[in-house]
């Protein structure tokens, strides 16, 4: 039983000390999606303006 308690304490301690980790590519992908969204929004504005002139 003592071994089980030690194992439980070790696991809990490690879990509490853990830090979340995100790959650096996530920030790059997020920025790229933001840029693509801006480009699509600009293209939509251009197409809407063109259609309004027709």
N, C-alpha and C positions, 0 to 999 in steps of 0.2 A: 504494500500500500504506500510506503514511503517513496518508492521509486516512481509510482504513478503520480504522486503529489509533486515530486521534483520535476517530472516531465511536464505536468500541467503548468507549473509555475514558469518553467523555461519558455514554453509556448506562449503563454500570456505576456510575459515580459518582452519577448521578441516581437509579438504582434503590436504591443503598445509603442515600441520604439521604432517600428517600421515607418518609412517615409514613402509616400506615393511617388511613382516614377512615370514620367511620360517621355516618349521618344522625341528627340529634337525635330524629327520629321513632321510631327504633329503641328508644331507652330508654323512651319513652312507651308504645309498643306492648308492650314486655316487661312493664312495670308493669301495664298493662291486662290482659294475659293472666294474670298472677299473681293479680290481683283476681278475674277471672272464674273461675279455677281454685278459689280459696277459696270463692266463692259457690256453685259447682257442688258442691263437697265438702260444704258446709253443707246444701244442698238434698238431697243424697244421704243425709246423716245424718238429716234430718227424715223423708224418705220411708221409710228403713229403720226408724226408730223407730215410725212410724205402722203399717207392715206388721207389726211385731213385736207391737203391741197388738191387732191384728185377730185 
